[in-house]
Amino acid sequence: MHCPVFHPALQLQIEAECALLQLANPPANTFTLDALRALPALLQWLSAQSAVDVLIIHGAGGKFFSAGAELRSFAHEDAAQARAAGAAMAQAFNAAFSALAGYRGLSIAAINGYAMGGGLECALACDVRIVEEHAQLALPEAAVGLLPCAGGTQLLPWLVGEAWAKRMILLGERIDAGCAEQIGLAQRCARGAALQTARELAAQARRQSPDARAACKRLIHGARKGWLAGQLAQEQAAFLALFDGVNQAEGVQAFLQKRSPQWEYTAQQTRQEAA
């Protein structure tokens, strides 16, 4: 089947009854604003292909699944410009991964390397996650003065519990494939064969009724929708509020300059932390 090109970094191909989406923006397969904006249209087109109801997402190369957003997008000396860039990225991430979570078929993330920040949030939006043995997973946004703004603060605790979510988000803890499988973040650890394992799970899924499977997915997601809709909006609002302080700019610049950030603690922040 011929697949239209929605964005060069989103390489889509159809393999039998399965769609393969490769995240291909080297070296770290980061998401650009244009690629994020193209993803909902890709998923809409894919949903219209009645013979295809399994989507596998993997990263190009062997080192990265995706490192998420390119931090240079937020590196503006002018605070208003940085906030506007943050708002555009947050909205695009939310729309893209909400569309991914709502994809009518089964979605599988074959995590074949580092899945960081928005890269991990992309995997969290999928139904199933397979990890290669060398994979590393993290939500390190707080280390650069930001926060996960594409569902990370909401979906991660839903999947692994509050304690592990706090370790990964508040402490910036990076976990390996074995830990991801142990805590339920990944359903399978595939040693050198994440993509092949994803294909096998796709074949397993196709042995079930597509109508029944789609209905079950809607019902399972329905169990969390009551709280998730409002909380996602609050997640985005909190993300944008960080641009009003000095620590977001300091965190991004420190990362790009490969130095330790010098955080500023204010009385207002102290009161917020205490609350």
C-alpha positions as CSV (number, residue, x, y, z in Angstrom):
1,M,0.0,0.0,0.0
2,H,1.3,3.5,-0.9
3,C,1.6,5.8,2.1
4,P,1.4,9.5,1.8
5,V,4.3,11.5,3.3
6,F,3.1,13.6,6.2
7,H,6.5,14.7,7.4
8,P,10.0,13.5,6.6
9,A,10.6,12.6,10.3
10,L,7.5,10.4,10.4
11,Q,8.3,7.6,8.0
12,L,5.2,5.4,7.6
13,Q,4.9,2.1,5.8
14,I,2.4,-0.7,5.7
15,E,3.5,-4.2,6.3
16,A,0.6,-6.7,5.7
17,E,-2.1,-5.6,8.2
18,C,0.3,-3.6,10.3
19,A,1.5,0.0,10.1
20,L,5.2,0.8,11.0
21,L,5.9,4.4,12.0
22,Q,9.6,5.2,12.3
23,L,10.6,8.3,14.2
24,A,13.5,9.6,12.0
25,N,15.0,12.9,13.0
26,P,18.7,12.1,13.8
27,P,20.6,12.0,15.9
28,A,18.1,11.7,18.7
29,N,14.8,11.4,16.8
30,T,13.5,14.6,18.5
31,F,10.0,15.9,17.8
32,T,9.8,19.2,15.9
33,L,6.8,21.4,15.9
34,D,5.9,20.6,12.3
35,A,6.3,16.8,12.9
36,L,4.0,17.0,15.9
37,R,1.4,18.9,13.9
38,A,1.6,16.3,11.2
39,L,1.0,13.3,13.5
40,P,-2.8,13.7,14.0
41,A,-3.3,13.9,10.2
42,L,-1.2,10.7,9.8
43,L,-3.3,8.9,12.4
44,Q,-6.5,10.1,10.8
45,W,-5.4,8.7,7.5
46,L,-4.3,5.5,9.1
47,S,-7.6,5.1,10.9
48,A,-9.4,5.3,7.5
49,Q,-7.5,2.2,6.3
50,S,-9.9,-0.5,7.3
51,A,-7.4,-3.4,6.7
52,V,-4.8,-1.9,9.0
53,D,-5.6,-1.8,12.7
54,V,-2.2,-2.2,14.4
55,L,0.4,0.6,14.6
56,I,4.0,0.0,15.7
57,I,6.2,3.0,16.5
58,H,10.0,2.7,16.7
59,G,13.0,5.0,16.4
60,A,15.5,5.1,13.6
61,G,18.9,3.8,14.4
62,G,19.8,1.7,17.4
63,K,20.4,4.3,20.1
64,F,17.3,6.5,20.4
65,F,13.6,5.8,20.4
66,S,13.1,9.5,20.9
67,A,14.7,12.2,23.1
68,G,11.5,14.3,23.0
69,A,11.5,18.0,22.2
70,E,14.5,19.8,21.0
71,L,15.4,22.1,23.9
72,R,16.7,24.8,21.5
73,S,13.1,25.5,20.8
74,F,12.8,27.1,24.2
75,A,16.1,28.9,24.2
76,H,15.0,32.5,23.7
77,E,16.5,35.4,25.5
78,D,13.1,37.2,25.4
79,A,10.8,35.6,28.0
80,A,7.7,36.3,25.9
81,Q,9.2,34.5,22.9
82,A,10.2,31.6,25.0
83,R,6.7,31.4,26.5
84,A,5.1,31.5,23.0
85,A,7.4,28.8,21.8
86,G,6.6,26.7,24.9
87,A,2.8,27.2,24.3
88,A,3.1,26.1,20.7
89,M,5.1,23.0,21.6
90,A,2.8,22.1,24.5
91,Q,-0.3,22.4,22.4
92,A,1.2,20.4,19.6
93,F,2.5,17.6,21.9
94,N,-0.9,17.4,23.6
95,A,-2.8,17.2,20.3
96,A,-0.4,14.7,18.7
97,F,-0.3,12.3,21.7
98,S,-4.0,12.7,22.4
99,A,-4.6,11.6,18.8
100,L,-2.2,8.7,19.3
101,A,-4.0,7.6,22.5
102,G,-7.3,7.8,20.6
103,Y,-6.1,5.8,17.6
104,R,-8.8,3.2,16.8
105,G,-6.5,0.3,16.5
106,L,-3.8,-1.2,18.8
107,S,-0.6,0.9,19.2
108,I,2.7,-0.6,20.2
109,A,5.8,1.4,21.1
110,A,9.0,-0.6,20.2
111,I,11.4,1.3,22.5
112,N,14.7,0.5,20.8
113,G,16.9,3.0,22.8
114,Y,16.6,6.1,24.9
115,A,13.0,7.3,25.5
116,M,13.3,10.7,27.2
117,G,10.8,13.4,28.0
118,G,8.4,13.7,25.1
119,G,9.8,10.5,23.7
120,L,8.6,8.6,26.7
121,E,5.3,10.5,26.7
122,C,4.9,9.2,23.1
123,A,5.3,5.7,24.3
124,L,2.9,6.3,27.3
125,A,0.2,7.3,24.8
126,C,0.5,3.8,23.2
127,D,-1.4,0.7,24.3
128,V,1.7,-1.5,24.7
129,R,5.3,-0.8,25.3
130,I,8.2,-3.2,24.4
131,V,11.7,-2.3,25.5
132,E,15.1,-3.3,24.2
133,E,17.5,-4.5,26.8
134,H,19.7,-1.4,26.4
135,A,16.8,1.1,26.6
136,Q,16.8,3.9,29.1
137,L,13.5,5.7,30.1
138,A,13.2,9.1,31.9
139,L,11.1,12.2,32.3
140,P,14.0,14.6,33.1
141,E,12.2,17.9,32.4
142,A,12.5,19.3,35.9
143,A,16.3,19.2,35.6
144,V,16.0,22.0,33.0
145,G,13.3,24.0,34.7
146,L,10.4,22.5,32.9
147,L,7.8,19.7,33.4
148,P,6.4,16.9,31.3
149,C,3.6,18.6,29.3
150,A,2.3,15.8,27.1
151,G,0.6,13.6,29.6
152,G,3.6,12.5,31.5
153,T,2.5,13.7,35.0
154,Q,-0.9,12.0,34.4
155,L,-0.3,8.8,32.5
156,L,2.9,7.7,34.3
157,P,1.3,7.5,37.8
158,W,-1.7,5.8,36.2
159,L,0.5,3.1,34.8
160,V,3.2,2.6,37.5
161,G,1.7,4.2,40.6
162,E,2.5,7.4,42.4
163,A,5.7,6.3,44.1
164,W,7.5,5.4,40.9
165,A,6.1,8.4,39.1
166,K,7.5,10.6,41.8
167,R,10.9,8.9,41.6
168,M,11.1,9.5,37.8
169,I,9.6,13.0,37.7
170,L,10.5,14.6,41.0
171,L,13.9,12.9,41.4
172,G,14.7,12.7,37.7
173,E,15.4,9.0,38.1
174,R,16.3,7.2,34.9
175,I,15.2,3.5,34.7
176,D,16.5,0.7,32.5
177,A,14.5,-1.9,30.6
178,G,14.5,-4.5,33.4
179,C,13.1,-2.0,35.9
180,A,10.5,-0.8,33.3
181,E,9.2,-4.3,32.9
182,Q,9.2,-4.9,36.6
183,I,7.1,-1.9,37.5
184,G,4.7,-2.4,34.6
185,L,5.8,0.5,32.4
186,A,6.8,-2.0,29.7
187,Q,5.0,-5.2,29.0
188,R,8.0,-7.1,27.6
189,C,11.8,-6.8,27.6
190,A,13.0,-7.9,24.2
191,R,16.7,-8.6,24.0
192,G,17.7,-7.1,20.6
193,A,14.3,-7.8,19.1
194,A,11.8,-5.1,20.1
195,L,10.5,-4.6,16.6
196,Q,10.2,-8.4,16.0
197,T,8.4,-8.8,19.4
198,A,6.1,-6.0,18.4
199,R,5.2,-7.7,15.2
200,E,4.5,-10.9,17.1
201,L,2.2,-9.1,19.5
202,A,0.5,-7.5,16.4
203,A,-0.2,-10.9,15.0
204,Q,-1.5,-12.0,18.4
205,A,-3.9,-9.0,18.5
206,R,-5.2,-9.8,15.1
207,R,-6.5,-13.1,16.3
208,Q,-9.1,-11.2,18.2
209,S,-12.2,-9.5,16.8
210,P,-11.2,-6.0,15.7
211,D,-14.6,-4.7,16.7
212,A,-14.4,-6.2,20.2
213,R,-10.9,-5.0,20.6
214,A,-11.8,-1.5,19.7
215,A,-14.8,-1.5,22.0
216,C,-12.6,-2.8,24.9
217,K,-10.0,-0.1,24.3
218,R,-12.7,2.6,24.5
219,L,-14.0,1.1,27.8
220,I,-10.5,0.8,29.3
221,H,-9.7,4.4,28.4
222,G,-13.1,5.5,29.7
223,A,-12.0,4.4,33.2
224,R,-9.6,7.3,33.4
225,K,-11.2,9.9,31.2
226,G,-13.2,11.6,34.1
227,W,-10.1,12.9,35.8
228,L,-7.7,13.0,32.8
229,A,-9.4,15.6,30.7
230,G,-9.2,18.3,33.3
231,Q,-5.8,17.4,34.6
232,L,-4.2,17.5,31.1
233,A,-5.3,21.1,30.9
234,Q,-3.8,21.9,34.3
235,E,-0.6,20.2,33.2
236,Q,-0.3,22.5,30.2
237,A,-1.1,25.5,32.3
238,A,1.6,24.6,34.9
239,F,4.1,24.1,32.1
240,L,3.5,27.6,30.6
241,A,3.6,29.2,34.1
242,L,7.2,28.0,34.4
243,F,8.2,30.5,31.6
244,D,7.2,33.4,33.9
245,G,10.1,32.6,36.2
246,V,13.8,32.7,35.7
247,N,14.6,29.0,36.3
248,Q,13.2,27.8,33.0
249,A,15.6,29.9,31.0
250,E,18.5,29.0,33.3
251,G,17.7,25.3,33.0
252,V,17.6,25.3,29.3
253,Q,20.7,27.4,28.9
254,A,22.7,25.3,31.4
255,F,21.7,22.1,29.5
256,L,22.8,23.6,26.1
257,Q,26.0,25.0,27.7
258,K,26.7,21.6,29.4
259,R,27.0,23.1,32.9
260,S,25.1,22.7,36.1
261,P,22.1,25.1,36.5
262,Q,22.1,27.7,39.2
263,W,18.6,27.6,40.5
264,E,16.9,30.7,42.0
265,Y,14.7,30.1,45.0
266,T,12.1,32.7,45.8
267,A,9.7,33.2,48.7
268,Q,6.8,32.5,46.3
269,Q,8.4,29.2,45.2
270,T,9.0,28.2,48.8
271,R,5.3,28.8,49.7
272,Q,4.2,26.8,46.6
273,E,6.5,23.9,47.6
274,A,5.2,24.0,51.1
275,A,1.6,23.9,49.9
